[in-house]
Amino acid sequence: MGVIEKLATSLNRRDEVPNQELAKKIVSDNDSKAVAELAKNLRNKDSGIQSDCIKVLYEIGESRPEMISSHANEFISLLDNKNNRLAWGAMTALDAMMPKNAELIYSALPGMIRITNEGTVITRDHLVNILIKLATITKFQEKALSELIVQLKSCPTNQLPMYAERVLPVVSSQNKGLFRRTLISRLDDLVQESKRKRVEKVIKKLGLG
């Protein structure tokens, strides 16, 4: 049975278990040919197969990012795809392969930001993760931190505490004041007390400024 025949869609399954098991098997076997076949079928005429392929690929990436890193350009090309599963799945894959493909992913930031503004919460979660990872690399730090400020200003309140906590470790000494002021400006948006307290805790750690 070929790799495509093992996908959930091919097996008439509606759950993700076949895709998850396939990803584990490919990682275990270090099967680069299977990865290439999955990448090729991201353009399959069957949208179910497309969706299953991206699922298996980003599952592989979460365990062994180097196995999918040569397909970074293909993932970038999917960011504008009308199949939303492919768009956020591609973002998930790109997140998994950071920082190995940092240069290429950085060059794709404008498109990633655009689709995030139009996309799902999952898409935004992975963009924020990518920006945090870029902020740890000196030559990308300024742009990444600047965009993280934008995300903190505009993200849904449900995501704000998590983003604030994740961003805190990469905030530079020069930007602490700006991050602090940005979070303070969002406090009135936080109706839920537990979320407000989480953000206030981050503000306290940022100190005065």
C-alpha positions in Angstrom: 0.0 0.0 0.0 1.4 3.4 -1.0 1.6 6.4 1.2 -1.5 8.1 -0.3 -3.5 4.9 0.2 -2.7 5.1 3.9 -4.3 8.6 4.4 -7.5 8.9 6.3 -9.4 10.1 3.2 -8.2 7.1 1.2 -9.4 4.8 4.0 -12.8 6.5 4.2 -11.9 7.6 7.8 -13.1 10.9 9.3 -10.7 10.8 12.2 -7.0 11.8 12.2 -5.6 8.6 13.6 -4.5 7.1 10.3 -2.6 10.3 9.5 -1.0 10.5 12.9 0.1 6.8 12.6 1.4 7.4 9.1 3.5 10.4 10.3 5.0 8.3 13.1 5.9 5.5 10.7 7.5 7.8 8.2 9.6 9.4 11.0 10.5 6.0 12.4 11.7 4.8 8.9 13.3 8.2 8.0 11.4 7.8 4.8 12.3 10.8 2.7 10.5 9.3 -0.4 7.2 9.3 1.5 7.7 12.9 2.5 8.3 13.8 -1.1 5.2 12.0 -2.2 3.1 13.8 0.4 4.6 17.1 -0.7 3.7 16.3 -4.3 0.1 15.5 -3.4 -0.4 18.9 -1.7 -1.6 19.8 -5.3 -3.8 16.7 -5.6 -7.2 17.5 -7.2 -8.9 15.8 -4.1 -9.1 18.4 -1.3 -9.3 15.7 1.2 -6.0 14.2 0.2 -4.5 17.7 0.2 -5.6 18.2 3.8 -4.4 14.8 4.9 -1.0 15.4 3.3 -0.4 18.7 5.1 -1.5 17.1 8.3 1.0 14.3 8.0 3.7 16.7 6.9 3.4 19.0 9.8 3.1 16.1 12.2 6.4 14.8 10.8 7.8 18.4 11.2 7.0 18.5 14.8 9.1 15.4 15.5 11.8 15.8 12.8 11.7 19.2 11.2 14.7 18.4 9.1 12.7 15.8 7.2 10.3 18.5 5.8 12.7 21.5 5.6 13.5 21.0 1.9 9.9 21.7 1.1 9.7 25.1 2.8 9.0 26.9 -0.5 6.1 24.6 -1.2 4.6 25.5 2.2 5.1 29.2 1.6 3.3 28.9 -1.7 0.3 27.4 0.1 -0.2 30.3 2.4 -2.7 31.9 0.0 -4.5 28.7 -0.8 -8.3 28.8 -0.8 -8.3 25.6 1.1 -8.0 27.0 4.6 -6.7 23.7 6.0 -3.8 24.0 3.6 -3.1 27.6 4.6 -2.9 27.1 8.4 -1.3 23.7 7.9 1.5 25.3 5.9 1.9 27.9 8.7 2.1 25.0 11.2 4.8 23.3 9.1 6.8 26.5 8.8 6.6 27.0 12.5 8.0 23.5 13.1 11.0 24.1 10.8 12.2 27.2 12.5 14.9 28.3 13.0 16.6 26.0 10.4 14.8 27.8 7.6 14.8 31.2 9.3 16.1 33.2 6.3 13.5 31.9 3.9 10.7 32.2 6.4 11.7 35.7 7.2 11.5 36.7 3.6 7.9 35.3 3.5 6.8 37.3 6.5 4.7 39.9 4.5 2.5 37.1 3.1 2.3 35.3 6.4 1.1 38.5 8.1 -1.5 39.1 5.4 -3.0 35.7 5.7 -2.9 35.8 9.4 -5.1 39.0 9.4 -7.6 37.1 7.2 -7.2 33.6 8.7 -7.9 31.6 11.8 -6.7 31.7 15.4 -4.5 28.7 14.7 -2.8 30.7 11.9 -2.2 33.6 14.3 -0.8 31.3 17.0 1.8 29.9 14.6 2.7 33.4 13.3 3.4 34.5 16.8 5.5 31.4 17.5 7.5 32.1 14.3 8.0 35.8 15.3 9.2 34.8 18.7 11.7 32.4 17.2 12.9 35.1 14.7 13.3 37.5 17.6 16.0 35.3 19.1 18.1 35.8 15.9 19.9 39.2 16.0 19.4 40.2 12.3 15.7 39.5 12.5 15.1 40.8 16.0 14.0 44.3 15.3 11.4 43.4 12.6 10.1 40.4 14.6 9.7 42.5 17.8 7.9 45.2 15.9 5.4 42.8 14.5 4.9 41.2 17.8 3.8 44.6 19.2 1.3 44.7 16.3 0.0 41.3 17.2 -0.4 42.1 20.9 -2.3 45.2 20.0 -4.8 43.5 17.7 -5.1 39.8 18.8 -8.3 38.5 20.3 -8.4 38.8 24.1 -8.6 35.1 24.5 -5.1 34.8 23.0 -3.5 37.9 24.7 -2.4 36.3 28.0 -0.7 33.4 26.2 1.0 35.6 23.7 2.2 38.0 26.4 3.7 35.1 28.4 5.4 33.7 25.3 6.8 37.0 24.1 8.2 38.0 27.5 11.5 36.0 27.3 12.5 37.6 23.9 11.7 41.2 24.7 14.9 43.3 24.5 15.9 45.9 27.1 15.2 48.6 24.6 11.7 47.4 23.9 10.5 46.6 27.4 8.8 49.9 27.9 6.9 49.7 24.6 5.8 46.1 25.3 4.7 47.2 28.8 2.6 50.1 27.5 1.1 47.9 24.8 -0.1 45.4 27.4 -1.4 48.1 29.7 -3.4 49.5 26.8 -5.2 46.2 26.4 -6.1 45.6 30.1 -9.6 47.2 29.8 -10.4 44.7 27.0 -9.9 41.8 29.4 -13.2 41.1 31.1 -12.2 37.8 32.6 -10.3 38.3 35.8 -8.0 35.3 35.4 -6.8 36.6 32.0 -6.3 40.1 33.3 -4.2 38.8 36.2 -2.0 36.8 33.8 -1.3 39.9 31.7 -0.7 42.0 34.8 1.9 39.5 35.9 3.7 39.9 32.6 3.5 43.7 32.9 5.0 43.5 36.4 7.9 41.4 35.1 8.6 43.9 32.4 9.2 46.5 35.1 8.8 50.3 34.8 9.1 52.1 31.5 
